Amino acid sequence: IGAFEFGATATGPEGEVPPATNRLAVTSANPFNERALVTLTAAERQHVAVTLYDALGRRLGVVFEGELSAGIPMALAVSGRDLPAGVYVLMVEGERFRDRLLLTRAH
């Protein structure tokens, strides 16, 4: 259902790395057509599972499951190729981090 790739942390003045926070954000258009791009960042290193659900709460598949490094954003792509138009929930469940994001698949 998805692919992932690793990103890099942004640095502040004089090369300082800003404090990490838990964050899940859409980085592409929403509603989406071909794929939705999201970025996931955890404040602490931990195991996370990112799962896609439809509007009725049915689990469609796991987008990513594995170790997430502290403060390093991870880019995830959710393919819309096999999804009908509608609303979907992207759920992140980690050891110390839980979040969700609504994604809308356009026609």
N, C-alpha and C positions, 0 to 999 in steps of 0.2 A: 504494500500500500504506500510505502514511502521510501525515501532514501535519506541519508544523512551525510554531512561532512563537517569537519571541525573548522572552527573559526579562530580568531585571535582576540586577545583583550585590547581594549583601547587604553592609551596612556594619557595622563594629564600633564600639567606643567612639569617640566624638568624630568620627564620620564616616570613620574609617580603613577602607580596603578590605582585607579579609584576602588573604593571598597565594593566588594561583590554583594549583589542582592539577588534574591530569587525573582526571576522574570520570565514570562512567556509572552511573546509579542508577534503579531503578524508583520511581515516585512514585504509583502506583496499586496496586490489588489484584493479586496474582500468585498463583494463577491468575486470568486475566481472561476476560471474556465479550465485550463489545462492542469494547473497545479497551484497549490497555496504554499507560500514560503513562510516559515515561522522561525523565530530564534528563541532558544531556551538557554537560560543561564541560572546556575545554582550558586548560592552563597557558600556552600560547603560541599566538598567531594561526597558523592553519594550515588547509590544505585537508583535509577529511575526507569519507569515504564511510561511510554507515550502511546496512548490508545485512541483510536477513532471510533466514535459511536454515531449512529443516525439519530434523528429527532425522536424516535420512539425508544431510545435507550439500548438498541441492539448493538452489540460489539461487532464492528466490521473488520478490525484487525489491529495489530501492533505496528506502529510506525517506527519505534525505536525502543530497545530495552538494553540497558547496560550502564556502565560507570560514567558519571558526568563529573568532570573536574571542576573544582571551585573557581568561580570567576571567569571561566573561559566559555564564551558563547558557542553554542552548537547550532548550526543551521540545519533545519529539517524541511524536506519537501513532501507534501501530501499530494499524490496524484489524483486528479479528478477524472481520469480517463474512463474508469469503470463505474463512476458514481452518477446517479441521476441528479437533476437539479433539486436542491433542497438545503436544509440546514443540518449541519453536523457539529458534533462536540469533540474537540481534541482535549483529552484528559491527561494530565501529567501527575503521576503518583511516585513520589520519592520517599526516602527514609525520613526526611525532615522538610518536605516541600510538596505541596499539593496545589494544583491550579487547573483551570480549564479555559478554553477559548472557543467561541462560536465561529464557525466557518460557514459561508454560504456558497454553494455551487450554483453558478448561473446556468442558463440554458445553453 
